């Protein structure tokens, strides 16, 4: 009888514990299943297109449910720059230029575009830019990252919601050897053409300086020759008659003085009081 009483007491203790543990496991599994199957309330597609010189054009599409979209649309209509601060502070992406916000009613999403100069840095042997986490895929000139987390900011109008975002980095078409550096948490890639161009000017700096100096001296000598050479008389164009020099005024010699009482022409003696020579008729 003692043994049966002990077994019965043990059963009364163990069975409830087993049942409680089983219920806990079932509840945890159900919650996990519901969490896995739950859809995020906001989805985002963030595309960064990087140019050959490291500048970036960014297009961000934030998709909402219909009710949330109408609320966000109303806020942005009243304050078009409502989302600007989110990009310049929380995301820490640097300078924001040409910021624009458009409402896509057909897809219940906000489409934001802007430019960020100097997004990628030239390290001479390669280019780089930082990323938030290890990428899902790095292939060719495209890098993809997927994340899901809870937010409470401008995107959710300061309510607790879940955001699932897909970030795509489109590298320049000439980029090669793209890879993820996990120690530095950055993407690195090579631009052979840009590197070759920089190398030419850098490696031939002395030769180019000498060449430009010689050209400068030649130019200075040519300029001095043009300025100091003697002017050459230019012949008159054909068909143009040169203007004659004005005649000079010449002083005529005074007539020779003749002897008084004698005709200056024939030399005969003149009779007193006569105005004409009686021999030749010349006036006296």
PEGIDA-V766730 format. One record per helix or strand of 2 or more residues. SS is the DSSP state (~ for helix, > for strand). FROM is the first residue (numbers start at 1). TO is the last residue. Records with the same first field share a line. If there is no record, write none. Layout:
BEGIN
SS = FROM-TO, FROM-TO
END
This chain:
BEGIN
~ = 2-37, 66-78, 84-90, 105-107, 192-203, 205-228
> = 42-50, 56-63, 97-104, 109-116, 121-122, 127-130, 137-139, 142-151, 161-170, 176-181, 186-190
END
